[in-house]
Amino acid sequence: MEVNTKESREPGIPDSRRRVQINYGMTQKKNALSEVECREMEMSPAQREVFLIVDEWWKRFNFSPSLRDIANQRGKMGLGNTSEIVNRLVKLGVLKKLDGAGRSIRPVYINFRNLE
């Protein structure tokens, strides 16, 4: 993890004695939303549908749905629109995913260490 640092440029202080200030705001984790907060978040109907599919899939199977699974549940054939909706939900902060990894979509309140 990269930490933002800022070295002091005070005159008369040798390089070996410079202070390093760490920007702790950049290193702290964001607080994840709870399940209730995610469900109350303002979303479009398509976004709410995708969020509920991912949420119910996790509750039923304890693993992530693929984009194809989400599209099939929605009754759609194309994956592009489903991918865009998932990306918007990630930006909104109700879903998390890893780029380039299959089946990594999950609601933000689900932690891998304490699955039900």
Backbone as a chain_set.jsonl record, in Angstrom:
{"seq": "MEVNTKESREPGIPDSRRRVQINYGMTQKKNALSEVECREMEMSPAQREVFLIVDEWWKRFNFSPSLRDIANQRGKMGLGNTSEIVNRLVKLGVLKKLDGAGRSIRPVYINFRNLE", "coords": {"N": [[0.847, -1.169, 0.0], [0.579, 2.151, -0.876], [1.76, 5.031, 0.689], [0.977, 8.384, 1.182], [3.402, 10.787, 1.502], [5.103, 13.618, 2.895], [7.889, 15.438, 2.751], [9.69, 17.577, 4.933], [10.992, 20.725, 4.058], [12.684, 22.389, 5.451], [15.08, 24.919, 5.981], [18.491, 24.389, 6.878], [18.289, 21.945, 8.153], [19.65, 18.788, 8.141], [19.537, 16.199, 5.579], [19.241, 13.662, 6.729], [17.809, 14.122, 9.026], [15.298, 14.985, 8.446], [11.806, 15.457, 8.834], [9.133, 13.186, 8.305], [5.935, 13.429, 7.209], [2.984, 11.709, 7.482], [0.13, 11.202, 5.593], [-2.568, 10.397, 7.077], [-5.25, 10.258, 6.458], [-5.398, 9.227, 3.922], [-4.651, 6.609, 4.265], [-6.453, 5.3, 5.88], [-9.148, 2.96, 6.138], [-12.233, 3.063, 4.335], [-15.406, 3.421, 5.855], [-17.577, 0.782, 5.581], [-20.814, 0.529, 4.165], [-23.84, -0.396, 5.833], [-26.167, -3.182, 5.558], [-28.794, -2.222, 5.607], [-28.39, 0.499, 5.008], [-27.423, 0.255, 2.408], [-29.648, -0.808, 1.078], [-31.4, 1.332, 1.331], [-30.259, 3.248, -0.224], [-30.355, 5.599, -2.879], [-31.199, 4.513, -6.028], [-31.348, 3.679, -9.532], [-34.07, 1.875, -11.151], [-32.989, -0.35, -12.603], [-30.431, -0.552, -11.482], [-31.102, -1.124, -8.819], [-32.3, -3.612, -9.204], [-30.105, -5.185, -10.096], [-28.435, -4.951, -7.838], [-30.031, -6.264, -5.889], [-30.11, -8.84, -6.994], [-27.408, -9.628, -6.783], [-27.12, -9.49, -3.998], [-29.049, -11.381, -3.043], [-28.031, -13.669, -4.297], [-25.582, -14.0, -2.977], [-26.553, -14.532, -0.393], [-27.904, -16.921, -0.815], [-26.084, -18.761, -2.099], [-23.516, -18.28, -1.097], [-21.334, -17.333, -2.596], [-20.018, -15.299, -5.274], [-22.044, -14.045, -7.99], [-21.566, -14.487, -11.532], [-21.104, -12.145, -14.262], [-22.619, -13.074, -16.366], [-24.487, -14.705, -15.014], [-25.908, -12.731, -13.609], [-26.979, -11.243, -15.752], [-28.596, -13.234, -16.939], [-30.464, -13.679, -14.878], [-31.755, -11.243, -14.939], [-33.021, -11.466, -17.316], [-31.824, -10.685, -19.643], [-29.719, -10.611, -22.574], [-27.284, -9.438, -23.334], [-24.013, -8.652, -22.054], [-22.703, -6.285, -21.7], [-24.249, -4.021, -20.837], [-25.023, -4.919, -18.321], [-22.515, -5.096, -17.116], [-21.812, -2.37, -17.082], [-23.758, -1.369, -15.318], [-23.049, -2.711, -12.962], [-20.514, -1.566, -12.58], [-21.277, 1.095, -12.109], [-22.636, 0.753, -9.698], [-20.518, 0.026, -8.091], [-19.071, 2.423, -8.072], [-20.973, 3.955, -6.781], [-20.861, 2.85, -4.295], [-22.06, 0.626, -3.113], [-21.492, -1.911, -3.971], [-18.652, -4.119, -4.269], [-15.798, -5.048, -6.2], [-13.232, -6.94, -7.87], [-11.11, -5.977, -10.422], [-10.675, -7.791, -13.391], [-10.9, -10.243, -12.178], [-12.803, -13.129, -11.971], [-16.094, -13.668, -10.733], [-16.077, -11.911, -8.45], [-17.74, -10.008, -7.453], [-19.46, -8.359, -4.888], [-21.675, -7.364, -2.204], [-20.941, -4.45, -0.195], [-21.12, -4.825, 2.544], [-20.621, -7.455, 3.12], [-18.241, -9.476, 4.472], [-15.419, -11.534, 3.923], [-14.471, -13.062, 6.019], [-16.446, -13.434, 7.906], [-18.77, -14.831, 6.932], [-22.218, -15.72, 6.739]], "CA": [[0.0, 0.0, 0.0], [1.379, 3.348, -0.99], [1.397, 6.051, 1.671], [1.374, 9.719, 0.775], [4.284, 11.412, 2.47], [5.546, 14.957, 2.551], [9.111, 15.729, 3.483], [9.846, 18.992, 5.254], [12.093, 21.37, 3.346], [13.151, 23.473, 6.312], [16.502, 25.176, 5.78], [19.372, 24.126, 8.004], [18.101, 20.593, 8.688], [20.258, 17.827, 7.215], [18.617, 15.225, 4.982], [19.024, 12.516, 7.611], [16.95, 14.497, 10.152], [14.02, 15.526, 7.964], [10.588, 14.803, 9.321], [8.226, 12.666, 7.291], [4.556, 13.513, 7.662], [2.15, 10.733, 6.791], [-1.255, 11.615, 5.432], [-3.342, 9.253, 7.581], [-6.551, 10.213, 5.798], [-5.298, 8.401, 2.727], [-4.354, 5.227, 4.612], [-7.532, 4.692, 6.645], [-10.183, 2.303, 5.357], [-13.542, 3.697, 4.363], [-16.402, 2.637, 6.567], [-18.514, 0.135, 4.673], [-22.224, 0.741, 4.459], [-24.547, -1.566, 6.352], [-27.156, -3.721, 4.631], [-29.943, -1.308, 5.587], [-27.982, 1.7, 4.283], [-27.34, -0.088, 0.987], [-31.004, -0.961, 0.538], [-32.058, 2.636, 1.309], [-29.54, 4.119, -1.144], [-31.139, 5.946, -4.061], [-30.688, 3.851, -7.228], [-32.317, 3.512, -10.613], [-34.675, 0.532, -11.063], [-32.068, -1.377, -13.097], [-29.378, -0.704, -10.48], [-31.677, -1.822, -7.662], [-32.499, -4.998, -9.604], [-28.795, -5.849, -10.091], [-27.99, -5.049, -6.448], [-30.803, -7.311, -5.205], [-29.677, -10.134, -7.523], [-26.11, -9.949, -6.165], [-27.361, -9.697, -2.572], [-29.725, -12.664, -2.849], [-27.119, -14.728, -4.728], [-24.647, -14.229, -1.866], [-27.275, -15.147, 0.73], [-28.301, -18.279, -1.153], [-25.0, -19.657, -2.505], [-22.276, -17.894, -0.417], [-20.284, -16.908, -3.514], [-20.443, -14.226, -6.167], [-22.548, -14.39, -9.316], [-20.809, -13.939, -12.659], [-21.903, -11.185, -15.036], [-23.593, -13.848, -17.14], [-25.552, -15.09, -14.087], [-26.717, -11.539, -13.34], [-27.724, -10.94, -16.973], [-29.647, -14.25, -17.097], [-31.505, -13.413, -13.876], [-32.482, -10.063, -15.386], [-33.708, -11.778, -18.564], [-31.121, -9.979, -20.71], [-28.714, -11.425, -23.257], [-26.001, -8.745, -23.417], [-23.267, -8.489, -20.812], [-22.148, -4.938, -21.627], [-25.081, -3.168, -19.989], [-24.917, -5.443, -16.953], [-21.201, -4.686, -16.631], [-21.877, -0.926, -16.798], [-24.559, -1.183, -14.111], [-22.219, -3.151, -11.835], [-19.489, -0.541, -12.374], [-21.926, 2.251, -11.477], [-22.916, 0.408, -8.302], [-19.227, 0.079, -7.39], [-18.806, 3.848, -7.851], [-21.953, 4.422, -5.805], [-20.38, 2.391, -2.998], [-22.847, -0.463, -2.533], [-20.867, -3.171, -4.38], [-17.203, -4.175, -4.441], [-15.354, -6.074, -7.133], [-11.842, -6.891, -8.295], [-11.006, -5.957, -11.873], [-9.947, -8.914, -13.976], [-11.129, -11.479, -11.428], [-14.157, -13.63, -12.125], [-16.904, -13.905, -9.529], [-15.574, -11.123, -7.32], [-18.727, -8.969, -7.129], [-20.126, -8.615, -3.614], [-22.102, -6.166, -1.478], [-19.862, -3.94, 0.646], [-21.255, -5.237, 3.944], [-20.243, -8.865, 3.266], [-16.818, -9.707, 4.658], [-15.127, -12.934, 3.676], [-14.118, -13.768, 7.248], [-17.605, -13.728, 8.751], [-19.95, -15.163, 6.146], [-23.253, -16.424, 7.512]], "C": [[0.891, 1.229, 0.0], [0.863, 4.4, -0.019], [1.876, 7.392, 1.158], [2.221, 10.338, 1.868], [4.688, 12.78, 1.969], [6.761, 15.259, 3.402], [9.201, 17.22, 3.752], [11.08, 19.527, 4.546], [12.619, 22.558, 4.146], [14.651, 23.675, 6.12], [17.292, 24.868, 7.044], [19.228, 22.75, 8.61], [18.714, 19.621, 7.692], [19.232, 16.799, 6.733], [18.301, 14.066, 5.913], [18.071, 12.84, 8.752], [15.628, 15.094, 9.713], [12.861, 14.737, 8.532], [9.764, 14.318, 8.135], [6.832, 12.698, 7.879], [3.719, 12.554, 6.818], [0.73, 11.258, 6.751], [-2.144, 10.433, 5.823], [-4.725, 9.17, 6.962], [-6.545, 9.338, 4.566], [-5.097, 6.926, 3.063], [-5.485, 4.54, 5.362], [-8.551, 4.066, 5.706], [-11.474, 3.094, 5.443], [-14.494, 2.797, 5.152], [-17.397, 2.079, 5.561], [-19.942, 0.425, 5.123], [-22.825, -0.541, 5.018], [-25.558, -2.039, 5.307], [-28.35, -2.784, 4.502], [-29.6, -0.046, 4.799], [-27.882, 1.437, 2.783], [-28.727, -0.186, 0.362], [-31.74, 0.368, 0.454], [-31.394, 3.621, 0.356], [-30.404, 4.378, -2.379], [-30.464, 5.375, -5.301], [-31.77, 3.858, -8.288], [-32.94, 2.119, -10.487], [-33.751, -0.59, -11.545], [-30.938, -1.62, -12.095], [-29.894, -1.453, -9.269], [-31.866, -3.304, -7.979], [-31.168, -5.772, -9.557], [-28.284, -6.003, -8.659], [-28.72, -6.161, -5.716], [-30.425, -8.706, -5.701], [-28.369, -10.556, -6.862], [-26.3, -10.278, -4.684], [-28.003, -11.056, -2.307], [-28.83, -13.835, -3.26], [-26.129, -15.063, -3.613], [-25.337, -14.929, -0.703], [-27.62, -16.605, 0.443], [-27.108, -19.212, -1.354], [-23.666, -19.397, -1.811], [-21.084, -17.712, -1.36], [-20.885, -15.929, -4.504], [-21.054, -14.748, -7.46], [-21.604, -13.842, -10.386], [-21.688, -12.911, -13.369], [-22.966, -11.907, -15.854], [-24.759, -14.312, -16.254], [-26.488, -13.913, -13.814], [-27.582, -11.206, -14.548], [-28.859, -11.943, -17.184], [-30.774, -14.044, -16.105], [-32.359, -12.215, -14.272], [-33.28, -10.332, -16.648], [-33.088, -11.072, -19.754], [-30.091, -10.907, -21.334], [-27.334, -10.771, -23.229], [-25.349, -8.568, -22.058], [-22.756, -7.066, -20.624], [-22.932, -4.023, -20.699], [-25.026, -3.624, -18.541], [-23.582, -5.049, -16.339], [-21.19, -3.206, -16.263], [-22.672, -0.653, -15.523], [-23.765, -1.59, -12.876], [-21.144, -2.111, -11.537], [-20.065, 0.715, -11.73], [-22.237, 1.979, -10.01], [-21.635, 0.388, -7.472], [-18.88, 1.536, -7.084], [-19.749, 4.447, -6.821], [-21.589, 3.977, -4.397], [-21.181, 1.28, -2.363], [-22.32, -1.845, -2.924], [-19.359, -2.999, -4.409], [-16.893, -5.243, -5.458], [-13.878, -5.877, -7.416], [-11.82, -6.922, -9.815], [-10.184, -7.136, -12.356], [-10.127, -10.23, -13.25], [-12.585, -11.901, -11.594], [-14.823, -13.878, -10.773], [-16.364, -13.182, -8.296], [-16.542, -10.028, -6.901], [-19.402, -9.338, -5.815], [-20.637, -7.308, -3.035], [-21.018, -5.738, -0.495], [-19.948, -4.444, 2.081], [-20.914, -6.709, 4.156], [-18.727, -8.946, 3.368], [-16.556, -11.189, 4.51], [-14.874, -13.708, 4.958], [-15.328, -14.14, 8.091], [-18.857, -13.94, 7.918], [-20.944, -15.931, 6.993], [-23.337, -17.881, 7.113]], "O": [[1.837, 1.329, 0.781], [-0.343, 4.626, 0.076], [3.028, 7.536, 0.747], [1.805, 10.405, 3.025], [4.625, 13.066, 0.774], [6.673, 15.328, 4.628], [8.835, 18.034, 2.904], [12.097, 18.839, 4.454], [12.955, 23.6, 3.584], [15.409, 22.705, 6.099], [16.8, 25.071, 8.154], [19.988, 22.409, 9.516], [18.342, 19.624, 6.519], [18.211, 16.561, 7.377], [17.188, 13.541, 5.882], [17.563, 11.921, 9.394], [14.905, 15.657, 10.535], [12.927, 13.517, 8.69], [9.711, 14.97, 7.092], [6.566, 12.082, 8.911], [3.756, 12.596, 5.588], [0.195, 11.705, 7.765], [-2.436, 9.571, 4.994], [-5.318, 8.091, 6.945], [-7.573, 8.767, 4.201], [-5.351, 6.07, 2.215], [-5.486, 3.314, 5.474], [-8.792, 4.574, 4.611], [-11.78, 3.71, 6.464], [-14.39, 1.571, 5.112], [-17.987, 2.826, 4.78], [-20.223, 0.547, 6.315], [-22.365, -1.64, 4.706], [-25.774, -1.371, 4.296], [-28.859, -2.576, 3.401], [-30.415, 0.433, 4.01], [-28.22, 2.304, 1.977], [-28.952, 0.296, -0.748], [-32.615, 0.532, -0.396], [-31.911, 4.719, 0.147], [-31.097, 3.483, -2.862], [-29.313, 5.697, -5.598], [-32.954, 4.02, -7.989], [-32.395, 1.266, -9.786], [-33.734, -1.669, -10.952], [-30.531, -2.762, -11.882], [-29.205, -2.327, -8.74], [-31.621, -4.158, -7.127], [-31.118, -6.886, -9.036], [-27.759, -7.057, -8.298], [-28.091, -6.931, -4.99], [-30.417, -9.656, -4.918], [-28.229, -11.7, -6.431], [-25.711, -11.233, -4.177], [-27.547, -11.798, -1.438], [-28.872, -14.889, -2.627], [-25.863, -16.231, -3.33], [-24.76, -15.829, -0.092], [-27.628, -17.433, 1.354], [-27.109, -20.331, -0.841], [-22.758, -20.22, -1.924], [-19.941, -17.92, -0.953], [-22.102, -15.753, -4.567], [-20.627, -15.782, -7.972], [-20.922, -12.843, -10.161], [-22.886, -12.824, -13.099], [-24.08, -11.409, -16.015], [-25.905, -14.311, -16.703], [-27.708, -14.074, -13.791], [-28.771, -10.921, -14.406], [-29.963, -11.554, -17.566], [-31.939, -14.22, -16.461], [-33.553, -12.177, -13.975], [-34.128, -9.523, -17.025], [-33.753, -10.876, -20.772], [-29.646, -11.869, -20.708], [-26.324, -11.465, -23.114], [-26.022, -8.362, -21.048], [-22.41, -6.677, -19.509], [-22.348, -3.327, -19.869], [-24.987, -2.796, -17.631], [-23.525, -4.701, -15.159], [-20.618, -2.828, -15.24], [-22.29, 0.209, -14.731], [-23.801, -0.9, -11.858], [-20.886, -1.803, -10.374], [-19.41, 1.335, -10.893], [-22.115, 2.873, -9.173], [-21.663, 0.699, -6.281], [-18.446, 1.854, -5.977], [-19.366, 5.345, -6.072], [-21.954, 4.63, -3.419], [-21.004, 1.005, -1.176], [-22.66, -2.84, -2.285], [-18.848, -1.889, -4.555], [-17.621, -6.228, -5.579], [-13.336, -4.788, -7.228], [-12.438, -7.79, -10.431], [-9.128, -7.443, -11.801], [-9.56, -11.242, -13.664], [-13.494, -11.1, -11.375], [-14.167, -14.254, -9.801], [-16.216, -13.78, -7.23], [-16.193, -9.193, -6.066], [-19.858, -10.466, -5.633], [-20.093, -6.246, -3.338], [-20.256, -6.576, -0.012], [-18.93, -4.485, 2.772], [-20.921, -7.167, 5.299], [-18.013, -8.532, 2.454], [-17.373, -12.013, 4.921], [-15.053, -14.926, 4.971], [-15.254, -15.061, 8.905], [-19.887, -13.31, 8.161], [-20.555, -16.706, 7.866], [-24.152, -18.624, 7.659]]}, "num_chains": 1, "name": "protein.A"}
